[in-house]
C-alpha cells in the first residue's frame, strides 16, 4: 500500500475495485456509523433526561399548588372558627382612650379587649381581628399586647379626622445658594401648630410642604431654634 502511494496515481490507490480500498472504506463507514449511533443514543438520553426533569418539575408544581390550596383552606377554616368564637364571646373594646398626636394628622388610641377569658389562648388573635370604631370608621389594631390575667390592650394610630394633629408650615424663607457653583438653594420653613408633647422631629419630617411648584412629604432636615421648629430643604437651582 505504501508503494502505491509513491509509485501510482492517487486515483488508483482509492480505486473502490481494489479489495484493500473497499476494506478501508468499510472500516471508515463502520466507524462513522458507530459514532453516529453513539451520538444518537446520547441525544436520546439527553431528551429522556429532559423529559424526566420536566415531569418531575410539573409534579412538584402540582404538589406545591395542592399544598397551597390546602393551606389556604385551613386558614379560611381557622379564621371562620375564630370569628365564630369571637362572636360567641361577644368581645368588644372598652376603656377607649385618645392619646397625644404621634405624627402629622395621626393620633394614638388604646383600648382594652373586654370579655376575653383569662385562660383563653387566642387573645392576641382575637385582638387583631376585633375592629374599633373611631370617628365612625372601623379600624383594626396596629398592635396588640397581652399583659396577662386576661388583660389585652390594642393600639391604633388613626390618621383620619384628627385636625388637632395637623401641623403646617408658616413663613417661607429663601436662604440663597448653599455655595457658589453648588447648584443648590437652601429653603427654610417654620413649623406651626405643633401639638403639646408631640415629637417635633416626627412632625417636621411628616408635615407636607409645597413651594416653588414642588411638593414634599416632609422636611429634608429639621432643627430647633429659640424654641421653634424649622424645616430645611436644599433644592436644585441652575442659578446657583
Beta strands, then each sheet from edge to edge (+ up, - down):
strand 1: 92-103
strand 2: 106-114
strand 3: 132-134
strand 4: 137-139
strand 5: 143-146
strand 6: 152-158
strand 7: 168-177
strand 8: 184-192
strand 9: 209-211
strand 10: 214-216
strand 11: 221-225
strand 12: 228-236
sheet 1: 1+ 2- 6+ 5-
sheet 2: 3+ 4-
sheet 3: 7+ 8- 12+ 11-
sheet 4: 9+ 10-
end
